[in-house]
């Protein structure tokens, strides 16, 4: 399950883990003008872990999800 909120400065997507297996904490993806931030609570330390990706890194990650093992460089959009 997930939710989407459009805020003034970003679009916020919250990924909610569901199911009968061991569940992970909710993950929040905040897409801003120049970066994407992923946040998730670490229950062992009770702190929020944060990763920031540039838009180019996020684009590469999205492309990598559908590619086989290897090394790639994306070219400009045509």
PyMOL Python script that loads the backbone (N, CA, C, O; Angstrom):
from pymol import cmd

cmd.read_pdbstr("""\
ATOM      1  N   UNK A   1       0.847  -1.168   0.000  1.00  0.00           N
ATOM      2  CA  UNK A   1       0.000   0.000   0.000  1.00  0.00           C
ATOM      3  C   UNK A   1       0.892   1.230   0.000  1.00  0.00           C
ATOM      4  O   UNK A   1       1.994   1.194   0.547  1.00  0.00           O
ATOM      5  N   UNK A   2       0.431   2.317  -0.605  1.00  0.00           N
ATOM      6  CA  UNK A   2       1.168   3.567  -0.565  1.00  0.00           C
ATOM      7  C   UNK A   2       0.216   4.750  -0.626  1.00  0.00           C
ATOM      8  O   UNK A   2      -0.925   4.633  -1.073  1.00  0.00           O
ATOM      9  N   UNK A   3       0.714   5.891  -0.166  1.00  0.00           N
ATOM     10  CA  UNK A   3      -0.051   7.132  -0.254  1.00  0.00           C
ATOM     11  C   UNK A   3       0.757   8.153  -1.026  1.00  0.00           C
ATOM     12  O   UNK A   3       1.986   8.080  -1.062  1.00  0.00           O
ATOM     13  N   UNK A   4       0.068   9.115  -1.650  1.00  0.00           N
ATOM     14  CA  UNK A   4       0.709  10.201  -2.386  1.00  0.00           C
ATOM     15  C   UNK A   4       0.108  11.512  -1.906  1.00  0.00           C
ATOM     16  O   UNK A   4      -1.112  11.667  -1.859  1.00  0.00           O
ATOM     17  N   UNK A   5       0.976  12.456  -1.551  1.00  0.00           N
ATOM     18  CA  UNK A   5       0.536  13.794  -1.152  1.00  0.00           C
ATOM     19  C   UNK A   5       1.312  14.815  -1.978  1.00  0.00           C
ATOM     20  O   UNK A   5       2.530  14.702  -2.120  1.00  0.00           O
ATOM     21  N   UNK A   6       0.625  15.794  -2.514  1.00  0.00           N
ATOM     22  CA  UNK A   6       1.281  16.882  -3.226  1.00  0.00           C
ATOM     23  C   UNK A   6       1.337  18.071  -2.283  1.00  0.00           C
ATOM     24  O   UNK A   6       0.310  18.642  -1.916  1.00  0.00           O
ATOM     25  N   UNK A   7       2.558  18.437  -1.897  1.00  0.00           N
ATOM     26  CA  UNK A   7       2.760  19.567  -0.998  1.00  0.00           C
ATOM     27  C   UNK A   7       3.326  20.737  -1.794  1.00  0.00           C
ATOM     28  O   UNK A   7       3.611  20.611  -2.984  1.00  0.00           O
ATOM     29  N   UNK A   8       3.483  21.859  -1.133  1.00  0.00           N
ATOM     30  CA  UNK A   8       3.972  23.061  -1.791  1.00  0.00           C
ATOM     31  C   UNK A   8       5.336  22.849  -2.446  1.00  0.00           C
ATOM     32  O   UNK A   8       5.546  23.253  -3.590  1.00  0.00           O
ATOM     33  N   UNK A   9       6.263  22.215  -1.723  1.00  0.00           N
ATOM     34  CA  UNK A   9       7.637  22.110  -2.201  1.00  0.00           C
ATOM     35  C   UNK A   9       8.044  20.715  -2.673  1.00  0.00           C
ATOM     36  O   UNK A   9       9.174  20.527  -3.123  1.00  0.00           O
ATOM     37  N   UNK A  10       7.145  19.738  -2.578  1.00  0.00           N
ATOM     38  CA  UNK A  10       7.518  18.377  -2.960  1.00  0.00           C
ATOM     39  C   UNK A  10       6.290  17.485  -3.074  1.00  0.00           C
ATOM     40  O   UNK A  10       5.219  17.792  -2.549  1.00  0.00           O
ATOM     41  N   UNK A  11       6.477  16.376  -3.773  1.00  0.00           N
ATOM     42  CA  UNK A  11       5.496  15.298  -3.774  1.00  0.00           C
ATOM     43  C   UNK A  11       6.009  14.250  -2.800  1.00  0.00           C
ATOM     44  O   UNK A  11       7.174  13.857  -2.872  1.00  0.00           O
ATOM     45  N   UNK A  12       5.151  13.790  -1.885  1.00  0.00           N
ATOM     46  CA  UNK A  12       5.564  12.849  -0.852  1.00  0.00           C
ATOM     47  C   UNK A  12       4.819  11.533  -1.056  1.00  0.00           C
ATOM     48  O   UNK A  12       3.589  11.497  -1.085  1.00  0.00           O
ATOM     49  N   UNK A  13       5.584  10.455  -1.195  1.00  0.00           N
ATOM     50  CA  UNK A  13       5.035   9.112  -1.345  1.00  0.00           C
ATOM     51  C   UNK A  13       5.446   8.318  -0.112  1.00  0.00           C
ATOM     52  O   UNK A  13       6.628   8.266   0.229  1.00  0.00           O
ATOM     53  N   UNK A  14       4.478   7.702   0.556  1.00  0.00           N
ATOM     54  CA  UNK A  14       4.771   6.860   1.710  1.00  0.00           C
ATOM     55  C   UNK A  14       4.460   5.419   1.338  1.00  0.00           C
ATOM     56  O   UNK A  14       3.338   5.096   0.947  1.00  0.00           O
ATOM     57  N   UNK A  15       5.467   4.554   1.464  1.00  0.00           N
ATOM     58  CA  UNK A  15       5.330   3.133   1.158  1.00  0.00           C
ATOM     59  C   UNK A  15       5.082   2.389   2.459  1.00  0.00           C
ATOM     60  O   UNK A  15       5.897   2.456   3.379  1.00  0.00           O
ATOM     61  N   UNK A  16       3.965   1.683   2.541  1.00  0.00           N
ATOM     62  CA  UNK A  16       3.558   0.998   3.759  1.00  0.00           C
ATOM     63  C   UNK A  16       3.678  -0.503   3.524  1.00  0.00           C
ATOM     64  O   UNK A  16       3.008  -1.064   2.657  1.00  0.00           O
ATOM     65  N   UNK A  17       4.539  -1.143   4.308  1.00  0.00           N
ATOM     66  CA  UNK A  17       4.760  -2.582   4.167  1.00  0.00           C
ATOM     67  C   UNK A  17       3.583  -3.322   4.780  1.00  0.00           C
ATOM     68  O   UNK A  17       3.210  -3.060   5.923  1.00  0.00           O
ATOM     69  N   UNK A  18       2.995  -4.246   4.026  1.00  0.00           N
ATOM     70  CA  UNK A  18       1.854  -5.035   4.490  1.00  0.00           C
ATOM     71  C   UNK A  18       2.152  -6.514   4.292  1.00  0.00           C
ATOM     72  O   UNK A  18       2.964  -6.883   3.444  1.00  0.00           O
ATOM     73  N   UNK A  19       1.514  -7.331   5.053  1.00  0.00           N
ATOM     74  CA  UNK A  19       1.666  -8.761   4.862  1.00  0.00           C
ATOM     75  C   UNK A  19       1.855  -9.475   6.170  1.00  0.00           C
ATOM     76  O   UNK A  19       1.841  -8.865   7.239  1.00  0.00           O
ATOM     77  N   UNK A  20       2.035 -10.795   6.073  1.00  0.00           N
ATOM     78  CA  UNK A  20       2.148 -11.608   7.283  1.00  0.00           C
ATOM     79  C   UNK A  20       3.599 -11.845   7.698  1.00  0.00           C
ATOM     80  O   UNK A  20       3.851 -12.284   8.820  1.00  0.00           O
ATOM     81  N   UNK A  21       4.547 -11.564   6.822  1.00  0.00           N
ATOM     82  CA  UNK A  21       5.961 -11.750   7.162  1.00  0.00           C
ATOM     83  C   UNK A  21       6.448 -10.585   8.006  1.00  0.00           C
ATOM     84  O   UNK A  21       5.700  -9.650   8.291  1.00  0.00           O
ATOM     85  N   UNK A  22       7.716 -10.654   8.402  1.00  0.00           N
ATOM     86  CA  UNK A  22       8.312  -9.551   9.163  1.00  0.00           C
ATOM     87  C   UNK A  22       8.223  -8.276   8.328  1.00  0.00           C
ATOM     88  O   UNK A  22       8.679  -8.235   7.186  1.00  0.00           O
ATOM     89  N   UNK A  23       7.633  -7.243   8.911  1.00  0.00           N
ATOM     90  CA  UNK A  23       7.391  -6.015   8.171  1.00  0.00           C
ATOM     91  C   UNK A  23       8.475  -4.987   8.438  1.00  0.00           C
ATOM     92  O   UNK A  23       9.047  -4.935   9.528  1.00  0.00           O
ATOM     93  N   UNK A  24       8.751  -4.171   7.431  1.00  0.00           N
ATOM     94  CA  UNK A  24       9.686  -3.053   7.566  1.00  0.00           C
ATOM     95  C   UNK A  24       8.903  -1.803   7.944  1.00  0.00           C
ATOM     96  O   UNK A  24       7.694  -1.728   7.722  1.00  0.00           O
ATOM     97  N   UNK A  25       9.589  -0.833   8.508  1.00  0.00           N
ATOM     98  CA  UNK A  25       8.968   0.450   8.820  1.00  0.00           C
ATOM     99  C   UNK A  25       8.536   1.129   7.518  1.00  0.00           C
ATOM    100  O   UNK A  25       9.066   0.836   6.446  1.00  0.00           O
ATOM    101  N   UNK A  26       7.567   2.040   7.631  1.00  0.00           N
ATOM    102  CA  UNK A  26       7.143   2.799   6.454  1.00  0.00           C
ATOM    103  C   UNK A  26       8.335   3.545   5.868  1.00  0.00           C
ATOM    104  O   UNK A  26       9.204   4.010   6.606  1.00  0.00           O
ATOM    105  N   UNK A  27       8.378   3.659   4.560  1.00  0.00           N
ATOM    106  CA  UNK A  27       9.425   4.406   3.877  1.00  0.00           C
ATOM    107  C   UNK A  27       8.775   5.609   3.196  1.00  0.00           C
ATOM    108  O   UNK A  27       7.721   5.490   2.572  1.00  0.00           O
ATOM    109  N   UNK A  28       9.418   6.762   3.324  1.00  0.00           N
ATOM    110  CA  UNK A  28       8.896   7.986   2.730  1.00  0.00           C
ATOM    111  C   UNK A  28       9.831   8.457   1.625  1.00  0.00           C
ATOM    112  O   UNK A  28      11.043   8.555   1.819  1.00  0.00           O
ATOM    113  N   UNK A  29       9.249   8.747   0.460  1.00  0.00           N
ATOM    114  CA  UNK A  29       9.995   9.273  -0.680  1.00  0.00           C
ATOM    115  C   UNK A  29       9.495  10.685  -0.918  1.00  0.00           C
ATOM    116  O   UNK A  29       8.309  10.895  -1.175  1.00  0.00           O
ATOM    117  N   UNK A  30      10.396  11.653  -0.834  1.00  0.00           N
ATOM    118  CA  UNK A  30      10.033  13.060  -1.028  1.00  0.00           C
ATOM    119  C   UNK A  30      10.733  13.554  -2.284  1.00  0.00           C
ATOM    120  O   UNK A  30      11.957  13.688  -2.310  1.00  0.00           O
ATOM    121  N   UNK A  31       9.941  13.825  -3.337  1.00  0.00           N
ATOM    122  CA  UNK A  31      10.489  14.285  -4.615  1.00  0.00           C
ATOM    123  C   UNK A  31      10.383  15.799  -4.687  1.00  0.00           C
ATOM    124  O   UNK A  31       9.285  16.344  -4.807  1.00  0.00           O
ATOM    125  N   UNK A  32      11.517  16.478  -4.614  1.00  0.00           N
ATOM    126  CA  UNK A  32      11.550  17.932  -4.680  1.00  0.00           C
ATOM    127  C   UNK A  32      12.010  18.410  -6.040  1.00  0.00           C
ATOM    128  O   UNK A  32      12.076  17.644  -7.002  1.00  0.00           O
ATOM    129  N   UNK A  33      12.323  19.680  -6.098  1.00  0.00           N
ATOM    130  CA  UNK A  33      12.714  20.308  -7.361  1.00  0.00           C
ATOM    131  C   UNK A  33      14.070  19.823  -7.881  1.00  0.00           C
ATOM    132  O   UNK A  33      14.269  19.703  -9.089  1.00  0.00           O
ATOM    133  N   UNK A  34      15.000  19.546  -6.960  1.00  0.00           N
ATOM    134  CA  UNK A  34      16.348  19.200  -7.394  1.00  0.00           C
ATOM    135  C   UNK A  34      16.893  17.901  -6.797  1.00  0.00           C
ATOM    136  O   UNK A  34      18.029  17.522  -7.081  1.00  0.00           O
ATOM    137  N   UNK A  35      16.092  17.214  -5.969  1.00  0.00           N
ATOM    138  CA  UNK A  35      16.569  15.967  -5.369  1.00  0.00           C
ATOM    139  C   UNK A  35      15.401  15.123  -4.881  1.00  0.00           C
ATOM    140  O   UNK A  35      14.269  15.590  -4.754  1.00  0.00           O
ATOM    141  N   UNK A  36      15.718  13.871  -4.616  1.00  0.00           N
ATOM    142  CA  UNK A  36      14.745  12.948  -4.046  1.00  0.00           C
ATOM    143  C   UNK A  36      15.329  12.451  -2.727  1.00  0.00           C
ATOM    144  O   UNK A  36      16.488  12.039  -2.669  1.00  0.00           O
ATOM    145  N   UNK A  37      14.528  12.492  -1.680  1.00  0.00           N
ATOM    146  CA  UNK A  37      14.968  12.069  -0.360  1.00  0.00           C
ATOM    147  C   UNK A  37      14.156  10.855   0.070  1.00  0.00           C
ATOM    148  O   UNK A  37      12.927  10.860  -0.010  1.00  0.00           O
ATOM    149  N   UNK A  38      14.856   9.805   0.532  1.00  0.00           N
ATOM    150  CA  UNK A  38      14.209   8.609   1.063  1.00  0.00           C
ATOM    151  C   UNK A  38      14.461   8.586   2.557  1.00  0.00           C
ATOM    152  O   UNK A  38      15.590   8.797   3.001  1.00  0.00           O
ATOM    153  N   UNK A  39      13.413   8.330   3.343  1.00  0.00           N
ATOM    154  CA  UNK A  39      13.541   8.288   4.791  1.00  0.00           C
ATOM    155  C   UNK A  39      12.841   7.043   5.334  1.00  0.00           C
ATOM    156  O   UNK A  39      11.787   6.637   4.844  1.00  0.00           O
ATOM    157  N   UNK A  40      13.459   6.446   6.363  1.00  0.00           N
ATOM    158  CA  UNK A  40      12.852   5.299   7.025  1.00  0.00           C
ATOM    159  C   UNK A  40      13.367   5.248   8.463  1.00  0.00           C
ATOM    160  O   UNK A  40      14.555   5.447   8.716  1.00  0.00           O
ATOM    161  N   UNK A  41      12.464   4.980   9.391  1.00  0.00           N
ATOM    162  CA  UNK A  41      12.832   4.870  10.793  1.00  0.00           C
ATOM    163  C   UNK A  41      13.603   3.579  11.028  1.00  0.00           C
ATOM    164  O   UNK A  41      13.184   2.508  10.587  1.00  0.00           O
ATOM    165  N   UNK A  42      14.728   3.684  11.723  1.00  0.00           N
ATOM    166  CA  UNK A  42      15.484   2.509  12.153  1.00  0.00           C
ATOM    167  C   UNK A  42      14.988   2.166  13.558  1.00  0.00           C
ATOM    168  O   UNK A  42      15.302   2.881  14.509  1.00  0.00           O
ATOM    169  N   UNK A  43      14.218   1.084  13.705  1.00  0.00           N
ATOM    170  CA  UNK A  43      13.629   0.775  15.015  1.00  0.00           C
ATOM    171  C   UNK A  43      14.664   0.422  16.075  1.00  0.00           C
ATOM    172  O   UNK A  43      14.380   0.545  17.267  1.00  0.00           O
ATOM    173  N   UNK A  44      15.853  -0.013  15.677  1.00  0.00           N
ATOM    174  CA  UNK A  44      16.884  -0.370  16.658  1.00  0.00           C
ATOM    175  C   UNK A  44      17.480   0.862  17.330  1.00  0.00           C
ATOM    176  O   UNK A  44      17.804   0.829  18.518  1.00  0.00           O
ATOM    177  N   UNK A  45      17.628   1.960  16.566  1.00  0.00           N
ATOM    178  CA  UNK A  45      18.222   3.183  17.124  1.00  0.00           C
ATOM    179  C   UNK A  45      17.195   4.282  17.326  1.00  0.00           C
ATOM    180  O   UNK A  45      17.501   5.325  17.904  1.00  0.00           O
ATOM    181  N   UNK A  46      15.976   4.052  16.852  1.00  0.00           N
ATOM    182  CA  UNK A  46      14.896   5.038  16.931  1.00  0.00           C
ATOM    183  C   UNK A  46      15.279   6.370  16.266  1.00  0.00           C
ATOM    184  O   UNK A  46      14.899   7.447  16.726  1.00  0.00           O
ATOM    185  N   UNK A  47      16.036   6.260  15.182  1.00  0.00           N
ATOM    186  CA  UNK A  47      16.405   7.443  14.409  1.00  0.00           C
ATOM    187  C   UNK A  47      15.950   7.263  12.965  1.00  0.00           C
ATOM    188  O   UNK A  47      15.825   6.140  12.474  1.00  0.00           O
ATOM    189  N   UNK A  48      15.707   8.372  12.302  1.00  0.00           N
ATOM    190  CA  UNK A  48      15.301   8.333  10.901  1.00  0.00           C
ATOM    191  C   UNK A  48      16.551   8.290  10.030  1.00  0.00           C
ATOM    192  O   UNK A  48      17.414   9.162  10.129  1.00  0.00           O
ATOM    193  N   UNK A  49      16.642   7.288   9.192  1.00  0.00           N
ATOM    194  CA  UNK A  49      17.748   7.154   8.242  1.00  0.00           C
ATOM    195  C   UNK A  49      17.344   7.886   6.967  1.00  0.00           C
ATOM    196  O   UNK A  49      16.208   7.757   6.512  1.00  0.00           O
ATOM    197  N   UNK A  50      18.271   8.656   6.386  1.00  0.00           N
ATOM    198  CA  UNK A  50      17.943   9.484   5.225  1.00  0.00           C
ATOM    199  C   UNK A  50      18.985   9.282   4.123  1.00  0.00           C
ATOM    200  O   UNK A  50      20.189   9.244   4.375  1.00  0.00           O
ATOM    201  N   UNK A  51      18.483   9.154   2.898  1.00  0.00           N
ATOM    202  CA  UNK A  51      19.332   9.073   1.707  1.00  0.00           C
ATOM    203  C   UNK A  51      18.830  10.121   0.732  1.00  0.00           C
ATOM    204  O   UNK A  51      17.630  10.205   0.471  1.00  0.00           O
ATOM    205  N   UNK A  52      19.744  10.924   0.188  1.00  0.00           N
ATOM    206  CA  UNK A  52      19.369  11.905  -0.835  1.00  0.00           C
ATOM    207  C   UNK A  52      19.976  11.498  -2.167  1.00  0.00           C
ATOM    208  O   UNK A  52      21.153  11.146  -2.246  1.00  0.00           O
ATOM    209  N   UNK A  53      19.165  11.548  -3.206  1.00  0.00           N
ATOM    210  CA  UNK A  53      19.606  11.246  -4.569  1.00  0.00           C
ATOM    211  C   UNK A  53      19.378  12.467  -5.442  1.00  0.00           C
ATOM    212  O   UNK A  53      18.365  13.155  -5.317  1.00  0.00           O
ATOM    213  N   UNK A  54      20.334  12.729  -6.331  1.00  0.00           N
ATOM    214  CA  UNK A  54      20.084  13.753  -7.343  1.00  0.00           C
ATOM    215  C   UNK A  54      19.039  13.194  -8.306  1.00  0.00           C
ATOM    216  O   UNK A  54      18.775  11.992  -8.321  1.00  0.00           O
ATOM    217  N   UNK A  55      18.457  14.069  -9.097  1.00  0.00           N
ATOM    218  CA  UNK A  55      17.467  13.585 -10.066  1.00  0.00           C
ATOM    219  C   UNK A  55      18.115  12.645 -11.078  1.00  0.00           C
ATOM    220  O   UNK A  55      17.469  11.708 -11.545  1.00  0.00           O
ATOM    221  N   UNK A  56      19.385  12.880 -11.424  1.00  0.00           N
ATOM    222  CA  UNK A  56      20.087  11.985 -12.348  1.00  0.00           C
ATOM    223  C   UNK A  56      20.271  10.603 -11.714  1.00  0.00           C
ATOM    224  O   UNK A  56      20.109   9.586 -12.389  1.00  0.00           O
ATOM    225  N   UNK A  57      20.608  10.563 -10.426  1.00  0.00           N
ATOM    226  CA  UNK A  57      20.750   9.273  -9.747  1.00  0.00           C
ATOM    227  C   UNK A  57      19.413   8.536  -9.685  1.00  0.00           C
ATOM    228  O   UNK A  57      19.366   7.320  -9.872  1.00  0.00           O
ATOM    229  N   UNK A  58      18.341   9.258  -9.426  1.00  0.00           N
ATOM    230  CA  UNK A  58      17.018   8.639  -9.372  1.00  0.00           C
ATOM    231  C   UNK A  58      16.625   8.090 -10.740  1.00  0.00           C
ATOM    232  O   UNK A  58      16.044   7.009 -10.833  1.00  0.00           O
ATOM    233  N   UNK A  59      16.940   8.828 -11.794  1.00  0.00           N
ATOM    234  CA  UNK A  59      16.659   8.359 -13.158  1.00  0.00           C
ATOM    235  C   UNK A  59      17.436   7.077 -13.442  1.00  0.00           C
ATOM    236  O   UNK A  59      16.893   6.126 -14.005  1.00  0.00           O
ATOM    237  N   UNK A  60      18.716   7.057 -13.048  1.00  0.00           N
ATOM    238  CA  UNK A  60      19.532   5.863 -13.259  1.00  0.00           C
ATOM    239  C   UNK A  60      18.993   4.677 -12.464  1.00  0.00           C
ATOM    240  O   UNK A  60      18.967   3.554 -12.969  1.00  0.00           O
ATOM    241  N   UNK A  61      18.566   4.914 -11.234  1.00  0.00           N
ATOM    242  CA  UNK A  61      17.988   3.846 -10.422  1.00  0.00           C
ATOM    243  C   UNK A  61      16.738   3.278 -11.073  1.00  0.00           C
ATOM    244  O   UNK A  61      16.575   2.059 -11.137  1.00  0.00           O
ATOM    245  N   UNK A  62      15.859   4.135 -11.555  1.00  0.00           N
ATOM    246  CA  UNK A  62      14.627   3.680 -12.214  1.00  0.00           C
ATOM    247  C   UNK A  62      14.957   2.830 -13.437  1.00  0.00           C
ATOM    248  O   UNK A  62      14.321   1.802 -13.666  1.00  0.00           O
ATOM    249  N   UNK A  63      15.936   3.247 -14.215  1.00  0.00           N
ATOM    250  CA  UNK A  63      16.330   2.479 -15.403  1.00  0.00           C
ATOM    251  C   UNK A  63      16.955   1.145 -15.003  1.00  0.00           C
ATOM    252  O   UNK A  63      16.720   0.129 -15.658  1.00  0.00           O
ATOM    253  N   UNK A  64      17.745   1.142 -13.938  1.00  0.00           N
ATOM    254  CA  UNK A  64      18.450  -0.065 -13.516  1.00  0.00           C
ATOM    255  C   UNK A  64      17.505  -1.171 -13.066  1.00  0.00           C
ATOM    256  O   UNK A  64      17.850  -2.349 -13.157  1.00  0.00           O
ATOM    257  N   UNK A  65      16.331  -0.815 -12.587  1.00  0.00           N
ATOM    258  CA  UNK A  65      15.388  -1.825 -12.112  1.00  0.00           C
ATOM    259  C   UNK A  65      14.927  -2.757 -13.221  1.00  0.00           C
ATOM    260  O   UNK A  65      14.464  -3.863 -12.945  1.00  0.00           O
ATOM    261  N   UNK A  66      15.046  -2.324 -14.477  1.00  0.00           N
ATOM    262  CA  UNK A  66      14.576  -3.135 -15.603  1.00  0.00           C
ATOM    263  C   UNK A  66      15.711  -3.659 -16.486  1.00  0.00           C
ATOM    264  O   UNK A  66      15.453  -4.146 -17.587  1.00  0.00           O
ATOM    265  N   UNK A  67      16.956  -3.568 -16.025  1.00  0.00           N
ATOM    266  CA  UNK A  67      18.086  -3.978 -16.850  1.00  0.00           C
ATOM    267  C   UNK A  67      18.786  -5.194 -16.242  1.00  0.00           C
ATOM    268  O   UNK A  67      18.752  -5.389 -15.028  1.00  0.00           O
ATOM    269  N   UNK A  68      19.428  -6.021 -17.096  1.00  0.00           N
ATOM    270  CA  UNK A  68      20.199  -7.145 -16.572  1.00  0.00           C
ATOM    271  C   UNK A  68      21.517  -6.643 -15.963  1.00  0.00           C
ATOM    272  O   UNK A  68      21.858  -5.466 -16.079  1.00  0.00           O
ATOM    273  N   UNK A  69      22.236  -7.545 -15.322  1.00  0.00           N
ATOM    274  CA  UNK A  69      23.515  -7.213 -14.704  1.00  0.00           C
ATOM    275  C   UNK A  69      24.455  -6.592 -15.733  1.00  0.00           C
ATOM    276  O   UNK A  69      24.490  -7.034 -16.881  1.00  0.00           O
ATOM    277  N   UNK A  70      25.209  -5.581 -15.341  1.00  0.00           N
ATOM    278  CA  UNK A  70      26.159  -4.943 -16.241  1.00  0.00           C
ATOM    279  C   UNK A  70      26.434  -3.522 -15.816  1.00  0.00           C
ATOM    280  O   UNK A  70      25.964  -3.071 -14.771  1.00  0.00           O
ATOM    281  N   UNK A  71      27.199  -2.815 -16.632  1.00  0.00           N
ATOM    282  CA  UNK A  71      27.528  -1.410 -16.387  1.00  0.00           C
ATOM    283  C   UNK A  71      26.908  -0.575 -17.502  1.00  0.00           C
ATOM    284  O   UNK A  71      27.018  -0.926 -18.677  1.00  0.00           O
ATOM    285  N   UNK A  72      26.267   0.512 -17.142  1.00  0.00           N
ATOM    286  CA  UNK A  72      25.504   1.297 -18.115  1.00  0.00           C
ATOM    287  C   UNK A  72      25.731   2.798 -17.899  1.00  0.00           C
ATOM    288  O   UNK A  72      26.041   3.239 -16.792  1.00  0.00           O
ATOM    289  N   UNK A  73      25.573   3.558 -18.958  1.00  0.00           N
ATOM    290  CA  UNK A  73      25.529   5.024 -18.885  1.00  0.00           C
ATOM    291  C   UNK A  73      24.369   5.452 -19.754  1.00  0.00           C
ATOM    292  O   UNK A  73      24.327   5.148 -20.946  1.00  0.00           O
ATOM    293  N   UNK A  74      23.421   6.163 -19.151  1.00  0.00           N
ATOM    294  CA  UNK A  74      22.272   6.650 -19.913  1.00  0.00           C
ATOM    295  C   UNK A  74      22.660   7.884 -20.682  1.00  0.00           C
ATOM    296  O   UNK A  74      23.384   8.741 -20.174  1.00  0.00           O
ATOM    297  N   UNK A  75      22.180   7.981 -21.910  1.00  0.00           N
ATOM    298  CA  UNK A  75      22.446   9.149 -22.742  1.00  0.00           C
ATOM    299  C   UNK A  75      21.344  10.177 -22.567  1.00  0.00           C
ATOM    300  O   UNK A  75      20.370   9.938 -21.852  1.00  0.00           O
ATOM    301  N   UNK A  76      21.499  11.326 -23.223  1.00  0.00           N
ATOM    302  CA  UNK A  76      20.449  12.356 -23.131  1.00  0.00           C
ATOM    303  C   UNK A  76      19.163  11.875 -23.767  1.00  0.00           C
ATOM    304  O   UNK A  76      19.177  11.039 -24.670  1.00  0.00           O
ATOM    305  N   UNK A  77      18.032  12.419 -23.280  1.00  0.00           N
ATOM    306  CA  UNK A  77      16.738  12.068 -23.849  1.00  0.00           C
ATOM    307  C   UNK A  77      16.632  12.614 -25.263  1.00  0.00           C
ATOM    308  O   UNK A  77      17.080  13.722 -25.558  1.00  0.00           O
ATOM    309  N   UNK A  78      16.026  11.806 -26.132  1.00  0.00           N
ATOM    310  CA  UNK A  78      15.841  12.254 -27.518  1.00  0.00           C
ATOM    311  C   UNK A  78      14.375  12.318 -27.858  1.00  0.00           C
ATOM    312  O   UNK A  78      14.016  12.674 -28.981  1.00  0.00           O
TER     313      UNK A  78
END
""", "prot")
cmd.dss("prot")
cmd.show_as("cartoon", "prot")
cmd.util.cbc("prot")
cmd.orient("prot")
